[in-house]
Amino acid sequence: MEAITFSPAQVHVFNLVSHIKSSLGLDKLREQLAAFYAKQVDEEMDTLWENGQFDEKRMQELRGSHFRTPYKK
């Protein structure tokens, strides 16, 4: 069996979350992680908008699009 090697960031997160003892603590962590990733997406979209790689026209083209994987029944 091959050993799993964790990055220093993963080890740090494991150590931090080991202190969560309640579902409320877990809920708060989920909220913080969601906020962190939402901020990352906002910053990336701002960069794309400023560089001209994304604009109002492209946004309208994507409106109503569905990118889910079609499943065969």
C-alpha atoms as a printed R data frame, in Angstrom:
   type eleno elety resid chain resno       x      y       z
1  ATOM     1    CA   MET     A     1   0.000  0.000   0.000
2  ATOM     2    CA   GLU     A     2   1.327  3.417  -0.953
3  ATOM     3    CA   ALA     A     3   1.669  6.048   1.788
4  ATOM     4    CA   ILE     A     4  -0.247  9.292   1.354
5  ATOM     5    CA   THR     A     5   1.848 12.429   1.619
6  ATOM     6    CA   PHE     A     6   0.088 15.601   2.729
7  ATOM     7    CA   SER     A     7   1.255 19.108   1.927
8  ATOM     8    CA   PRO     A     8   2.109 21.473   4.791
9  ATOM     9    CA   ALA     A     9  -1.145 23.358   4.100
10 ATOM    10    CA   GLN     A    10  -3.194 20.155   4.406
11 ATOM    11    CA   VAL     A    11  -1.502 19.241   7.674
12 ATOM    12    CA   HIS     A    12  -2.179 22.731   9.012
13 ATOM    13    CA   VAL     A    13  -5.878 22.512   8.100
14 ATOM    14    CA   PHE     A    14  -6.171 19.045   9.648
15 ATOM    15    CA   ASN     A    15  -4.682 20.367  12.877
16 ATOM    16    CA   LEU     A    16  -7.053 23.340  12.913
17 ATOM    17    CA   VAL     A    17 -10.227 21.380  12.223
18 ATOM    18    CA   SER     A    18  -9.368 18.804  14.852
19 ATOM    19    CA   HIS     A    19 -10.469 21.409  17.402
20 ATOM    20    CA   ILE     A    20 -14.023 21.635  16.018
21 ATOM    21    CA   LYS     A    21 -16.246 19.773  18.455
22 ATOM    22    CA   SER     A    22 -19.779 20.783  17.474
23 ATOM    23    CA   SER     A    23 -22.020 21.018  14.448
24 ATOM    24    CA   LEU     A    24 -22.214 24.784  15.035
25 ATOM    25    CA   GLY     A    25 -18.429 24.998  14.719
26 ATOM    26    CA   LEU     A    26 -18.573 22.973  11.512
27 ATOM    27    CA   ASP     A    27 -21.312 25.241  10.134
28 ATOM    28    CA   LYS     A    28 -19.204 28.308  10.895
29 ATOM    29    CA   LEU     A    29 -16.202 26.748   9.159
30 ATOM    30    CA   ARG     A    30 -18.314 25.975   6.085
31 ATOM    31    CA   GLU     A    31 -19.526 29.593   5.984
32 ATOM    32    CA   GLN     A    32 -15.959 30.888   6.211
33 ATOM    33    CA   LEU     A    33 -14.744 28.558   3.473
34 ATOM    34    CA   ALA     A    34 -17.657 29.524   1.219
35 ATOM    35    CA   ALA     A    35 -16.903 33.218   1.798
36 ATOM    36    CA   PHE     A    36 -13.208 32.638   1.069
37 ATOM    37    CA   TYR     A    37 -13.912 30.919  -2.248
38 ATOM    38    CA   ALA     A    38 -16.596 33.434  -3.222
39 ATOM    39    CA   LYS     A    39 -14.043 36.220  -2.707
40 ATOM    40    CA   GLN     A    40 -11.520 34.333  -4.858
41 ATOM    41    CA   VAL     A    41 -14.076 34.000  -7.668
42 ATOM    42    CA   ASP     A    42 -15.018 37.691  -7.422
43 ATOM    43    CA   GLU     A    43 -11.373 38.734  -7.646
44 ATOM    44    CA   GLU     A    44 -10.758 36.484 -10.658
45 ATOM    45    CA   MET     A    45 -13.877 37.774 -12.420
46 ATOM    46    CA   ASP     A    46 -12.773 41.370 -11.758
47 ATOM    47    CA   THR     A    47  -9.401 40.563 -13.327
48 ATOM    48    CA   LEU     A    48 -11.033 38.972 -16.384
49 ATOM    49    CA   TRP     A    49 -13.366 41.972 -16.748
50 ATOM    50    CA   GLU     A    50 -10.497 44.477 -16.470
51 ATOM    51    CA   ASN     A    51  -8.431 42.558 -19.043
52 ATOM    52    CA   GLY     A    52 -11.345 42.440 -21.472
53 ATOM    53    CA   GLN     A    53 -11.556 38.645 -21.406
54 ATOM    54    CA   PHE     A    54 -15.078 38.832 -19.997
55 ATOM    55    CA   ASP     A    55 -17.621 41.528 -20.718
56 ATOM    56    CA   GLU     A    56 -21.336 42.298 -20.811
57 ATOM    57    CA   LYS     A    57 -21.737 40.653 -24.239
58 ATOM    58    CA   ARG     A    58 -20.152 37.381 -23.047
59 ATOM    59    CA   MET     A    59 -22.210 37.464 -19.869
60 ATOM    60    CA   GLN     A    60 -25.418 37.748 -21.935
61 ATOM    61    CA   GLU     A    61 -24.279 34.854 -24.141
62 ATOM    62    CA   LEU     A    62 -23.896 32.644 -21.068
63 ATOM    63    CA   ARG     A    63 -27.174 33.671 -19.459
64 ATOM    64    CA   GLY     A    64 -29.498 30.705 -19.215
65 ATOM    65    CA   SER     A    65 -26.811 28.189 -20.199
66 ATOM    66    CA   HIS     A    66 -26.768 24.790 -18.549
67 ATOM    67    CA   PHE     A    67 -23.465 22.962 -18.260
68 ATOM    68    CA   ARG     A    68 -24.545 19.912 -16.328
69 ATOM    69    CA   THR     A    69 -23.503 16.490 -17.514
70 ATOM    70    CA   PRO     A    70 -26.372 14.891 -19.404
71 ATOM    71    CA   TYR     A    71 -27.198 11.482 -18.001
72 ATOM    72    CA   LYS     A    72 -28.607  8.724 -20.163
73 ATOM    73    CA   LYS     A    73 -31.768  7.162 -18.838
